[in-house]
Structure formats: C-alpha cells, structure tokens
Amino acid sequence: MNRYPVWKYVIIVVALLFGVLYTLPNFFGESPAVQISSAKSTVKVENSVTERVQQILQQGNLAPESIAFDNSSAQASVRARFSSTDIQFKAKALLEKELNTDPTDPTYIVAFNLLPNTPQWLQSLHAYPMFLGLDLRGGVHFLMQVDVKAVLNKRLQGMQSSVRSLLRDKNIRHAGINRSGDTIEILFRDQDTRNKAKDLLAGQLSEMALQETGSGEDLKLIGTLRPEALKQTQEDGVKQNISTLSKRVNELGVAEPLIQRQGADRIVVQLPGVQDVSRAKDIIGRTATLEVRMVDETVTRGTESTAAVPFGSELFKIGKNAPVVLYKDPIITGDYISNASASFDQNHQPAVSIDLNGDGGRKMRDATRDKIGKGMAIVLFEKGKGEVLTVATIRDELGSRFQITGMGSAEDASDLALLLRAGSLAAPMEIIEERTIGPQLGADNIRKGFDATLYGFAAMAIFMIVYYQLFGLFSALALSVNVLLLIAVLSTLQATLTLPGIAAIALALGMAIDSNVLINERIREELRAGNSPQAAIAMGFDRAWATILDSNVTTLIAGLALLIFGSGAIRGFAVVHCLGILTSMFSAVFFSRGIVNLWYGRKKKLTKLAIGQIWKPDSK
C-alpha cells in the first residue's frame, strides 16, 4: 500500500548524488592565484599566452599548481594558481616585468586573485562553488542608467547628415531637411524629385522607413528608423558601454569584475576588493578618442623603427600593422562616426561598414579624393597614448559610408567594429545606486548569515523531532536534502550568493518545514478518525498535497513577480526564493514520503506510528 516503485527510489538516489557532488566544491576553500588579462584594445589574450606564462614561471623557479586559460567571460584571461601567498607575490612581480617590456605602458594586467580548490575530477563534471557577492566579499557596486535617448539622437543626427550628403552627391534638390522628434522630414517642390529621392534613399539607407505625405508644392518624405533598426541601435549602445567599461575596469586590477546588463537600459558594475570609490568612478567615466590619419608614405615600409620621423608626423609602435608613421593631423575624429558594424564586401569577405555624419563624410571625401592607393590608419587614443586599430589601403574616394576590407575573419571584423564604437561611451550614464562594502564587514556577514541559517535549522529540527518523534526526524532529513539540493542548484548555475540570498535560503527552510507540518498533522487527523496506520500515511500525504501545492504556487507567483519587476539584491533574493520553493516541494513531499514508505511500507501488521501525541476529542 505504501511502497514506492524502484524508479522513484532511483530518482531520489540520483537527486542525492547530484546534491552531494555539486555542493562539495563550496567546502574546499580557495588558493592564491594571479590573473593575466589584456590592457590594450588591440591585444587579445589567447592560448599562446598560457604557454608564455608557464615558461616565465619555470625560468623564475616559481612552480604553479595549475595554469588555465579562461574565455568564459567577455574578457579572456590566464589564471595561475600557487601554493602560498609568498609565491603569489613573487609570481606577480615576475610576470609584470617579463610580460610588459615598457612598465609605463603595460600590455597585460597582472592582478591578484583567488581560485577555488575544487578537485579536478569535480571540475570535469562542471562542479564549481558559488560566487560570493559584494556584501559577503567586500568591494564596490554601481548600478548605472544608460541614456538610450542620447544613443538614438546620435544615430538620427548621423542619418540626417547622410540623407543630406546623398541628395547633394546625386544633385537632387530639396526644399529643406528638418528633424522633428524621432523623424526626419525632407521637403520637395515636385513629385518627380521626391520619387528620385525616395528611390535613392531606399537603396542606400535600408534602416530607414520612408513615407510620402503632403500635396501640391508642399511634398514631404518622412523618414524614421525601422523598428528592428531602432532596437538594434539601443542594443548596440548598451553593448558598447559594457565593452568600454570592461576595458576600463581592467585597469583597476580587479580579479573578477562583474559587468552585466540589467533590464533594457541599466548596467551593473561590481568590483570585488575595490574600496577606492573615487578612483573607480574616475576610471569608469573616462573618455577616449578615435582618429583617422593618413600614413606618411615618405617613410619606407619596414624602416619605421630606425628611420628619422619627418616633421609633422608621428611614429606609432603599438597596434595592428605597427610600427607605422602617421601624419599628426587627423582626417576625422571618432565624433564624426555615427555607426560601425561588421559586414561583408562584394566578394563576400568579412569587412567593417562605417557610417559618418555629414561633416565627416565631406572631410573624408576631401582627404581621400587624391589619395587612391595610399594607406589610412584608425588610431584609438586613451590616457594620452595611441593604439593603431587597423591600417587600410584606400581603393576609391571615400564618403559618408565606406568599408574597411581585408579583415581576415568575421570575428576580426566584429572586434574592430566594436572597438570603433567603443572608443568612448555610446551615451552618458548616470550612477543611480552605489554601495561600498569593506572586506571585514563581508567576512562578518558570512559568519552571521551562516550562524543564523544553522541555528534556525537546528531549532526547527529539534522542535520537529520532539513534537513529531520519528516523523519529525524524517522531516529534518527532508529539510537537509532541501538545503543540499538548493545549494547544488545554485552552484550549478554559478549563481552569486549575497546576504538576501542567505535570507532566501532561511525562508526556503521555513516553507519546507511548513509542508512537513501539514503532512504530519494530516496523518494525525486520519489516525484520530480511526483509520489504520498504513491508510493514515497514504491519505495524509495525498490530502495534504493539494494544500501544499496551493501555498507553494501562490508564493512562487510572488517570487516570480519580484524576479521580473525587481532589480539588484531583490532579484538575487527572488532567484534563490523560487529555486527554494521547487526544491522544498521535492524534498518535503517526494523524498519525505520515500523515507516513510521505506521505513513503514513493508510492515503489514503495523499498529502504531511514531508521530507524537494524538489528541482525540472526549467521547460522551
């Protein structure tokens, strides 16, 4: 009557095995390590850097416990683990010296880090510990709001300039081009001219939707960004800001920064271990500039490093196709670039399409008209130092829209397009939330949160065992399984544990034990009504299930609402809360009944249940 089929016990065993394996990594602690990441936009950390780091450490007699290449995040890095902090400090000094030939202009950033001591066999199963949030580890937290209207305004300004340039180049006369909100109005005096303009713009500006209005001599073409182009513009703006912030945060030497999108127009920046808020703000808010310069052809290629640099020119040693000598006067700056995107040329080879505003297009035409076959370079300036992003050969007179070809691969084209957009922030950002947590406070939070959860668990377990006897012990076991599964799921998802997350774990324990209380009381009611012990167990679990499901579903709805509409710490609480509800339903009902069935199910002549005092009403 009260027996589980074998397959249900198999599910329980698999769940317990999963819980143990993926909870274990949280108990192995951490080892000192160093993290090597790129300090330059034009330098990417690849697997070859791993071999170079290993050679440097071997030559310095600093044997690492392990070296790994990590490209799981937006910023790839190499991480080397050591057995002691003494070796860690020596390794950092050695790597900084050997990897960066010019200490004043480092190519790589070497930062202190801590890596989990999870055994390799667990890592092969992708079993890793949870990350600790700032309130548990200490550091700086910023929540930043991106002004997406500024991104859209910049794109519309560039599109308005492109319309004016295209019509002027084709000698199509108009009566004025005006901007009205998010639309561009182009005025015409006759229908034929408007038709020519519409055909030209539809072919050249595919992202613009055109609509004809007006009559007589007051004819208009109304241009708006297509919905997909509008969405892509906003997406690119936020992504550009995230990319720019990622490069800048590297300079702070943060081992594991968290820079991620939150909602449509917000960015979360978390910097573990950073306590200098003013410096962090200065780095995050810094601007960079982009310049397009002509190559000085008077210097023979291959002799740039040794030849005398002509007056009015400058030698660049860093970047793609460097060293190269460029004229100091730029053709245009990044302010004239309205958009850059990865594309393909007429030969279906990767390329980068660049859109300039009207003034930029005019400057580009004037500069390249007589420079066919000459070299043109794009240089990114940051902190007063320039890096050559690319050197291209001019094949034809360039205007408001042109392509950089010969990119080699689609990934290279995508990277260059991102760099062209990410030289500076796409739009202003406002810090709408700021928190600073000291490391000592973080350690204190961990201790208090752990103690609160442990003491709460112990108090509930003792109460259940005293009040419900053996069934209370079953409930305490189910409660332990709930914690085990919840931590395992959070570790599998590589979630970041915060103080609100610990609070959600404590709440999940309370909700899980509430389900067991309902089950135990229901079994008592069935015994009180005169049912046999076996029947009471079966009816108690079955009839309590509807109530447990209703209460958990309503609480889950509240948790989902917090997850959807909340932000920051509220979302972290909601994630753990929702997962805790799911694991509690499994442990409190499915696992708990499995244990009860295993203990009592084979006893045919069962006369009594160890479920505490059963109070019966007085009979008269």
PyMOL commands that set and color helices and strands:
alter all, ss='L'
color gray80, all
select helices_A, chain A and resi 6-27+47-59+85-99+120-123+134-137+148-169+191-204+227-250+277-284+334-336+358-368+410-421+439-492+499-528+533-565+569-600
alter helices_A, ss='H'
color red, helices_A
select strands_A, chain A and resi 30-38+66-70+77-81+108-116+131-132+139-146+176-180+183-188+208-215+218-225+258-262+266-272+289-294+313-316+324-327+332-333+337-344+350-356+375-382+385-393+401-404+429-437+496-497
alter strands_A, ss='S'
color yellow, strands_A
deselect
rebuild
show_as cartoon
